[in-house]
Amino acid sequence: SNILCISVSKPAPYWEGTAVINGEFKELKLTDYEGKYLVFFFYPLDLTEKINTSIFPSLQRINTPRKQGGLGPMKIPLLSDLTHQISKDYGVYLEDQGHTLSLPCWLETWQ
Protein backbone atom coordinates (compact mmCIF):
# COMPACT_ATOMS: atom_id res chain seq x y z
CA SER A 1 0.00 0.00 0.00
CA ASN A 2 1.03 3.58 -0.54
CA ILE A 3 0.86 5.46 2.79
CA LEU A 4 1.50 9.17 2.45
CA CYS A 5 -0.12 11.13 5.32
CA ILE A 6 2.07 14.14 4.50
CA SER A 7 5.01 14.91 2.29
CA VAL A 8 7.85 16.89 3.76
CA SER A 9 8.20 20.32 2.15
CA LYS A 10 4.93 19.91 0.19
CA PRO A 11 1.74 21.84 0.93
CA ALA A 12 -0.90 19.92 2.85
CA PRO A 13 -3.79 18.76 0.64
CA TYR A 14 -6.73 21.17 0.82
CA TRP A 15 -9.80 19.96 2.70
CA GLU A 16 -13.13 21.27 3.86
CA GLY A 17 -15.97 19.68 5.73
CA THR A 18 -18.49 19.76 8.55
CA ALA A 19 -17.21 19.51 12.11
CA VAL A 20 -18.69 19.39 15.59
CA ILE A 21 -17.22 22.23 17.66
CA ASN A 22 -18.48 23.02 21.17
CA GLY A 23 -21.59 20.93 20.51
CA GLU A 24 -22.50 22.70 17.27
CA PHE A 25 -22.01 22.01 13.57
CA LYS A 26 -19.62 24.30 11.74
CA GLU A 27 -18.02 24.30 8.30
CA LEU A 28 -14.22 24.15 8.45
CA LYS A 29 -11.45 24.24 5.85
CA LEU A 30 -7.67 24.01 5.83
CA THR A 31 -7.28 27.74 5.26
CA ASP A 32 -9.07 28.43 8.59
CA TYR A 33 -5.83 27.22 10.21
CA GLU A 34 -3.36 29.11 8.00
CA GLY A 35 -0.16 29.92 9.87
CA LYS A 36 -0.85 27.36 12.60
CA TYR A 37 0.14 23.83 13.39
CA LEU A 38 -2.60 21.28 12.83
CA VAL A 39 -2.89 17.64 13.86
CA PHE A 40 -5.31 15.20 12.24
CA PHE A 41 -6.19 12.07 14.15
CA PHE A 42 -7.71 9.71 11.64
CA TYR A 43 -9.84 7.04 13.24
CA PRO A 44 -11.82 4.46 11.30
CA LEU A 45 -14.98 2.53 11.83
CA ASP A 46 -16.66 4.75 14.42
CA LEU A 47 -19.81 3.09 15.71
CA THR A 48 -19.48 0.19 13.28
CA GLU A 49 -22.39 -1.80 14.69
CA LYS A 50 -24.55 0.32 12.41
CA ILE A 51 -22.98 2.07 9.46
CA ASN A 52 -23.60 5.75 9.97
CA THR A 53 -24.20 8.10 7.08
CA SER A 54 -23.97 11.39 8.91
CA ILE A 55 -21.99 13.26 11.55
CA PHE A 56 -25.00 13.27 13.92
CA PRO A 57 -23.89 10.08 15.74
CA SER A 58 -20.61 11.86 16.57
CA LEU A 59 -22.54 14.75 18.10
CA GLN A 60 -24.52 12.23 20.14
CA ARG A 61 -21.29 10.62 21.37
CA ILE A 62 -19.89 14.04 22.37
CA ASN A 63 -23.09 14.77 24.31
CA THR A 64 -22.85 11.41 26.12
CA PRO A 65 -20.59 11.39 29.21
CA ARG A 66 -17.50 9.16 29.06
CA LYS A 67 -18.74 7.07 31.99
CA GLN A 68 -21.75 6.16 29.83
CA GLY A 69 -19.67 5.15 26.80
CA GLY A 70 -19.55 8.49 25.02
CA LEU A 71 -16.72 10.86 24.22
CA GLY A 72 -17.88 13.57 26.59
CA PRO A 73 -17.08 17.25 25.99
CA MET A 74 -14.29 17.75 23.46
CA LYS A 75 -12.07 20.80 23.12
CA ILE A 76 -11.04 19.88 19.57
CA PRO A 77 -13.12 19.89 16.38
CA LEU A 78 -14.42 16.51 15.23
CA LEU A 79 -14.36 16.66 11.43
CA SER A 80 -16.53 14.41 9.29
CA ASP A 81 -15.03 12.62 6.26
CA LEU A 82 -18.07 10.73 5.00
CA THR A 83 -16.82 10.47 1.42
CA HIS A 84 -13.31 9.48 2.59
CA GLN A 85 -11.92 12.23 0.35
CA ILE A 86 -9.75 13.75 3.09
CA SER A 87 -8.29 10.38 4.08
CA LYS A 88 -7.71 9.56 0.39
CA ASP A 89 -5.99 12.92 -0.21
CA TYR A 90 -3.74 12.29 2.79
CA GLY A 91 -2.98 8.74 1.68
CA VAL A 92 -4.39 6.95 4.71
CA TYR A 93 -7.45 5.33 3.11
CA LEU A 94 -7.28 1.56 2.63
CA GLU A 95 -9.20 1.11 -0.62
CA ASP A 96 -9.21 -2.69 -0.41
CA GLN A 97 -10.64 -2.63 3.13
CA GLY A 98 -12.97 0.34 2.71
CA HIS A 99 -11.78 2.32 5.72
CA THR A 100 -9.10 4.67 6.99
CA LEU A 101 -5.96 3.84 8.93
CA SER A 102 -5.96 4.98 12.54
CA LEU A 103 -3.04 7.40 12.93
CA PRO A 104 -2.13 11.06 13.49
CA CYS A 105 -0.86 13.42 10.80
CA TRP A 106 1.10 16.54 11.76
CA LEU A 107 0.69 19.57 9.50
CA GLU A 108 2.17 23.03 9.24
CA THR A 109 -0.17 25.31 7.34
CA TRP A 110 2.37 27.88 6.23
CA GLN A 111 2.25 27.91 2.43
GROMACS elastic network, one bead per residue, 0.5 to 0.9 nm:
[ bonds ]
;  ai    aj funct       b0    kb
    1    94     6  0.78969   500
    2    91     6  0.69030   500
    2    92     6  0.82596   500
    3     6     6  0.89233   500
    3    90     6  0.82325   500
    3    91     6  0.51716   500
    3    92     6  0.57773   500
    3    93     6  0.83101   500
    4     7     6  0.67227   500
    4    89     6  0.87874   500
    4    90     6  0.61100   500
    4    92     6  0.66895   500
    5    87     6  0.83031   500
    5    89     6  0.82587   500
    5    91     6  0.52074   500
    5    92     6  0.60085   500
    5   103     6  0.89696   500
    5   104     6  0.84143   500
    5   105     6  0.59891   500
    5   106     6  0.85000   500
    6    10     6  0.77518   500
    6    11     6  0.85012   500
    6    12     6  0.67031   500
    6    13     6  0.83977   500
    6    90     6  0.63260   500
    6    91     6  0.79067   500
    6   105     6  0.69841   500
    6   106     6  0.77061   500
    6   107     6  0.75135   500
    7    10     6  0.54229   500
    7    11     6  0.77877   500
    7    12     6  0.77667   500
    8    11     6  0.83671   500
   10    13     6  0.88094   500
   10   111     6  0.87362   500
   11    14     6  0.84929   500
   11   107     6  0.89372   500
   11   108     6  0.84123   500
   11   109     6  0.75345   500
   11   110     6  0.80555   500
   11   111     6  0.62734   500
   12    15     6  0.89011   500
   12    30     6  0.84500   500
   12    90     6  0.81341   500
   12   107     6  0.68459   500
   12   108     6  0.77416   500
   12   109     6  0.70513   500
   12   111     6  0.86036   500
   13    30     6  0.83404   500
   13    86     6  0.81642   500
   13    89     6  0.62995   500
   13    90     6  0.68138   500
   14    29     6  0.75443   500
   14    30     6  0.58280   500
   14    31     6  0.79507   500
   14    86     6  0.83267   500
   14    89     6  0.83525   500
   15    28     6  0.83730   500
   15    29     6  0.55658   500
   15    30     6  0.55458   500
   15    31     6  0.85787   500
   15    85     6  0.83461   500
   15    86     6  0.62185   500
   15    89     6  0.85207   500
   16    27     6  0.72632   500
   16    28     6  0.55226   500
   16    30     6  0.64151   500
   16    31     6  0.88349   500
   16    79     6  0.89528   500
   16    86     6  0.82835   500
   17    26     6  0.84116   500
   17    27     6  0.56651   500
   17    28     6  0.55150   500
   17    29     6  0.64259   500
   17    79     6  0.66446   500
   17    80     6  0.63823   500
   17    81     6  0.71369   500
   17    86     6  0.89892   500
   18    25     6  0.65306   500
   18    26     6  0.56614   500
   18    28     6  0.61266   500
   18    29     6  0.87750   500
   18    55     6  0.79680   500
   18    78     6  0.84709   500
   18    79     6  0.59058   500
   18    80     6  0.57461   500
   18    81     6  0.82556   500
   19    24     6  0.80516   500
   19    25     6  0.56021   500
   19    26     6  0.53693   500
   19    27     6  0.61677   500
   19    28     6  0.66226   500
   19    55     6  0.78894   500
   19    77     6  0.59298   500
   19    78     6  0.51569   500
   19    80     6  0.58684   500
   20    23     6  0.59120   500
   20    24     6  0.53203   500
   20    26     6  0.63049   500
   20    27     6  0.88136   500
   20    55     6  0.80504   500
   20    56     6  0.89495   500
   20    58     6  0.78360   500
   20    59     6  0.65319   500
   20    62     6  0.87203   500
   20    76     6  0.86396   500
   20    77     6  0.56525   500
   20    78     6  0.51682   500
   20    79     6  0.65926   500
   20    80     6  0.83186   500
   21    24     6  0.53178   500
   21    25     6  0.62966   500
   21    26     6  0.67102   500
   21    74     6  0.78939   500
   21    75     6  0.76381   500
   21    76     6  0.68839   500
   21    78     6  0.68157   500
   21    79     6  0.88261   500
   22    25     6  0.84308   500
   22    73     6  0.76490   500
   22    74     6  0.71102   500
   22    75     6  0.70581   500
   22    76     6  0.82332   500
   22    77     6  0.78391   500
   23    59     6  0.67014   500
   23    62     6  0.73397   500
   23    63     6  0.73939   500
   23    73     6  0.79989   500
   23    74     6  0.84915   500
   24    59     6  0.79979   500
   25    55     6  0.89804   500
   25    59     6  0.85754   500
   28    31     6  0.84373   500
   28    32     6  0.67028   500
   28    79     6  0.80564   500
   29    32     6  0.55486   500
   29    33     6  0.77074   500
   30    33     6  0.57372   500
   30    34     6  0.70193   500
   30   109     6  0.77690   500
   31    35     6  0.87607   500
   31   109     6  0.78068   500
   33    36     6  0.55319   500
   33    37     6  0.75725   500
   33    38     6  0.72579   500
   33   109     6  0.66324   500
   34    37     6  0.83236   500
   34   108     6  0.83164   500
   34   109     6  0.50106   500
   34   110     6  0.61256   500
   34   111     6  0.79916   500
   35   108     6  0.73069   500
   35   109     6  0.52635   500
   35   111     6  0.80684   500
   36   107     6  0.85268   500
   36   108     6  0.62618   500
   36   109     6  0.56910   500
   36   110     6  0.71617   500
   37   106     6  0.75318   500
   37   107     6  0.57940   500
   37   109     6  0.62391   500
   37   110     6  0.85298   500
   38   105     6  0.83015   500
   38   106     6  0.61116   500
   38   108     6  0.62244   500
   38   109     6  0.72339   500
   39   104     6  0.66362   500
   39   105     6  0.55942   500
   39   107     6  0.59584   500
   39   108     6  0.87167   500
   40   103     6  0.81521   500
   40   104     6  0.53735   500
   40   105     6  0.50060   500
   40   106     6  0.65677   500
   40   107     6  0.79044   500
   41   102     6  0.72675   500
   41   103     6  0.57604   500
   41   105     6  0.64448   500
   41   106     6  0.88868   500
   42    87     6  0.76120   500
   42    92     6  0.81651   500
   42   100     6  0.69905   500
   42   101     6  0.66969   500
   42   102     6  0.51184   500
   42   103     6  0.53627   500
   42   104     6  0.60345   500
   42   105     6  0.78381   500
   43    46     6  0.72866   500
   43   100     6  0.67184   500
   43   101     6  0.66201   500
   43   103     6  0.68113   500
   43   104     6  0.87005   500
   44    48     6  0.89897   500
   44    99     6  0.59729   500
   44   100     6  0.50972   500
   44   101     6  0.63493   500
   44   102     6  0.60150   500
   45    48     6  0.52719   500
   45    51     6  0.83522   500
   45    99     6  0.69077   500
   45   100     6  0.79149   500
   46    49     6  0.87105   500
   46    51     6  0.84726   500
   46    52     6  0.83016   500
   46    58     6  0.84088   500
   47    50     6  0.64013   500
   47    51     6  0.70806   500
   47    52     6  0.73686   500
   47    57     6  0.80964   500
   47    58     6  0.88455   500
   48    51     6  0.55082   500
   48    52     6  0.76700   500
   49    52     6  0.89889   500
   52    55     6  0.78338   500
   52    56     6  0.86037   500
   52    57     6  0.72183   500
   52    82     6  0.89428   500
   53    56     6  0.86150   500
   53    57     6  0.88965   500
   53    82     6  0.69802   500
   54    57     6  0.69558   500
   54    58     6  0.83691   500
   54    80     6  0.80372   500
   54    82     6  0.71057   500
   55    58     6  0.53873   500
   55    59     6  0.67417   500
   55    79     6  0.83538   500
   55    80     6  0.60262   500
   55    81     6  0.87701   500
   55    82     6  0.80432   500
   56    59     6  0.50778   500
   56    60     6  0.63227   500
   56    61     6  0.87368   500
   57    61     6  0.62213   500
   57    62     6  0.86866   500
   58    61     6  0.50054   500
   58    62     6  0.62391   500
   58    63     6  0.86360   500
   58    71     6  0.86466   500
   58    78     6  0.78613   500
   58    80     6  0.87244   500
   59    62     6  0.50653   500
   59    63     6  0.62291   500
   59    64     6  0.86888   500
   59    78     6  0.87916   500
   60    63     6  0.50866   500
   60    64     6  0.62654   500
   60    70     6  0.79031   500
   60    71     6  0.89107   500
   61    64     6  0.50681   500
   61    65     6  0.79107   500
   61    66     6  0.86960   500
   61    69     6  0.78759   500
   61    71     6  0.53900   500
   61    72     6  0.68948   500
   62    65     6  0.73719   500
   62    66     6  0.86205   500
   62    70     6  0.61529   500
   62    73     6  0.55996   500
   62    74     6  0.68068   500
   63    70     6  0.72366   500
   63    71     6  0.74686   500
   63    72     6  0.58090   500
   63    73     6  0.67143   500
   64    67     6  0.83803   500
   64    68     6  0.65210   500
   64    69     6  0.70583   500
   64    71     6  0.64449   500
   64    72     6  0.54446   500
   64    73     6  0.82113   500
   65    68     6  0.53873   500
   65    69     6  0.67510   500
   65    70     6  0.52019   500
   65    71     6  0.63338   500
   65    73     6  0.75532   500
   66    69     6  0.50894   500
   66    71     6  0.51852   500
   66    72     6  0.50746   500
   66    73     6  0.86628   500
   67    70     6  0.71624   500
   67    71     6  0.88759   500
   67    72     6  0.85007   500
   68    71     6  0.88811   500
   68    72     6  0.89688   500
   69    72     6  0.86150   500
   71    74     6  0.73394   500
   74    77     6  0.74929   500
   74    78     6  0.83215   500
   80    83     6  0.88053   500
   80    84     6  0.89231   500
   81    84     6  0.51332   500
   81    85     6  0.66895   500
   81    86     6  0.62546   500
   81    87     6  0.74230   500
   82    85     6  0.78583   500
   83    86     6  0.79689   500
   83    87     6  0.89296   500
   84    87     6  0.53102   500
   84    88     6  0.60178   500
   84    89     6  0.85613   500
   84    93     6  0.72027   500
   84    99     6  0.79634   500
   84   100     6  0.77597   500
   85    89     6  0.59985   500
   85    90     6  0.85377   500
   85    93     6  0.86752   500
   86    89     6  0.50804   500
   86    90     6  0.61953   500
   86    91     6  0.85395   500
   86    92     6  0.88133   500
   86    93     6  0.87323   500
   87    90     6  0.51039   500
   87    91     6  0.60577   500
   87    92     6  0.52417   500
   87    93     6  0.52179   500
   87    99     6  0.89360   500
   87   100     6  0.64619   500
   87   101     6  0.84796   500
   88    92     6  0.60371   500
   88    93     6  0.50362   500
   88    94     6  0.83230   500
   88    95     6  0.86411   500
   88   100     6  0.83285   500
   89    92     6  0.78989   500
   89    93     6  0.84103   500
   90    93     6  0.78965   500
   90   105     6  0.85850   500
   91    94     6  0.84318   500
   92    99     6  0.87740   500
   92   100     6  0.57076   500
   92   101     6  0.54765   500
   92   102     6  0.82297   500
   92   103     6  0.83487   500
   93    96     6  0.89310   500
   93    97     6  0.85728   500
   93    98     6  0.74533   500
   93    99     6  0.58830   500
   93   101     6  0.61933   500
   94    97     6  0.53878   500
   94    98     6  0.58147   500
   94    99     6  0.55067   500
   94   100     6  0.56618   500
   94   101     6  0.68333   500
   95    98     6  0.50890   500
   95    99     6  0.69466   500
   95   100     6  0.84008   500
   96    99     6  0.83209   500
   97   100     6  0.83993   500
  100   103     6  0.89127   500
  108   111     6  0.83818   500
